Amino acid sequence: MTRWGMPSSKKVLFDAATKRADKLRAKGKEVDFEKLLRMEPDGGTTNVRNTSSSHWKRWLGVESRCLVPFTSFSEFDWNAKQDVWFAFGEERPAAFFAGIWAPQWKSVRKIKNGEETIDLYAFLTTDPNAEVGSIHPKAMPVILTTPEECETWMTAPWEQAKALQRPLPGGSLQVVARGTKQDGPQELFPAVAPQQGDLF
């Protein structure tokens, strides 16, 4: 199991610790800012959009890339106040997000747990396509649709792999549910013997 949410930037953590320090000082408490910053909880960054940021560059090499399997994903419809679930069809075939991960990352996720060493991951986002954009106009996950795209994501230099950070064509996805999640736990990949040359 890997926890969703890559490490946040130093600036995000510094700003959060500064805000917390100011609140403590306003209550007349002494603050050891270095200790406060070291123990600042990082809830993680779940979606990676600006891959030109120096914060993300260290995780864009092939050694930090991963495939995140999914059968459907949701975006929140603020007008209807409910989740809207997208998939490649009612049967919800398995597909992949383009992901990155940081194994054995040491940080504080929750103050009560203190410092932990855990595996973290997130997935890339991009501009939304027509279906997703009608619900969530800011972004959609980067979805890999073929074994060749998965192979490129996992093995190609960043200059080539970054071309995959694009929205799917309109009409690729459909709304398969609204409201609470309706598909229960399921096996993403049936237990079949892989064939020679199979990527999955």
URNOR-V620788 format. One record per backbone hydrogen bond with DSSP energy under -0.5 kcal/mol. CO is the residue of the C=O (numbers start at 1). NH is the residue of the N-H. E is the energy in kcal/mol with one decimal. If there is no record, write none. Layout:
CO & NH & E
CO & NH & E
This chain:
3 & 121 & -2.0
6 & 45 & -2.9
9 & 13 & -2.0
10 & 14 & -2.8
11 & 15 & -2.8
12 & 16 & -2.0
13 & 17 & -2.5
14 & 18 & -2.5
15 & 19 & -2.1
16 & 20 & -2.1
17 & 21 & -2.6
18 & 22 & -2.4
19 & 23 & -1.7
20 & 24 & -2.1
21 & 25 & -2.7
22 & 26 & -2.1
23 & 27 & -0.9
24 & 27 & -0.7
24 & 29 & -2.3
25 & 28 & -2.1
31 & 33 & -1.0
32 & 36 & -2.6
33 & 37 & -2.9
34 & 38 & -2.1
35 & 39 & -1.9
37 & 40 & -1.2
41 & 43 & -0.6
44 & 46 & -0.6
45 & 6 & -2.4
46 & 123 & -1.6
47 & 49 & -0.6
48 & 125 & -2.4
49 & 51 & -1.7
50 & 53 & -1.8
53 & 56 & -0.9
53 & 57 & -1.3
54 & 58 & -0.6
56 & 59 & -2.2
57 & 60 & -1.5
61 & 64 & -1.9
62 & 65 & -1.1
64 & 101 & -2.6
66 & 99 & -2.6
67 & 69 & -0.7
68 & 97 & -2.6
70 & 95 & -2.5
72 & 71 & -0.5
73 & 86 & -3.5
75 & 84 & -2.6
76 & 78 & -0.9
77 & 81 & -1.5
77 & 82 & -1.4
82 & 77 & -3.2
83 & 179 & -3.2
84 & 75 & -1.9
85 & 176 & -2.7
85 & 177 & -1.0
86 & 73 & -2.0
87 & 174 & -2.6
89 & 92 & -2.1
95 & 70 & -2.3
96 & 144 & -2.9
97 & 68 & -2.1
97 & 99 & -0.8
98 & 124 & -2.8
99 & 66 & -2.5
100 & 122 & -2.1
102 & 105 & -0.7
102 & 120 & -1.9
105 & 107 & -0.6
105 & 118 & -2.4
107 & 109 & -0.6
107 & 116 & -3.3
108 & 42 & -3.4
110 & 113 & -1.0
110 & 114 & -1.2
111 & 114 & -0.6
114 & 109 & -0.6
116 & 107 & -2.5
116 & 118 & -0.6
118 & 105 & -3.0
119 & 3 & -2.5
120 & 102 & -2.5
121 & 5 & -3.9
122 & 100 & -2.3
123 & 48 & -2.3
124 & 142 & -2.7
126 & 140 & -2.0
129 & 133 & -2.8
130 & 134 & -1.3
132 & 135 & -1.6
132 & 136 & -3.6
140 & 126 & -2.5
141 & 143 & -0.7
142 & 98 & -2.2
144 & 96 & -1.1
146 & 150 & -2.1
147 & 151 & -2.5
148 & 152 & -2.5
149 & 153 & -2.7
150 & 154 & -2.2
151 & 155 & -1.5
152 & 156 & -2.5
157 & 160 & -1.5
157 & 161 & -2.7
158 & 162 & -2.9
160 & 163 & -1.2
161 & 164 & -2.2
162 & 165 & -1.7
164 & 166 & -2.1
169 & 172 & -1.6
174 & 87 & -1.9
177 & 85 & -2.7
182 & 184 & -0.6
186 & 188 & -0.6
190 & 192 & -2.1
195 & 198 & -2.5
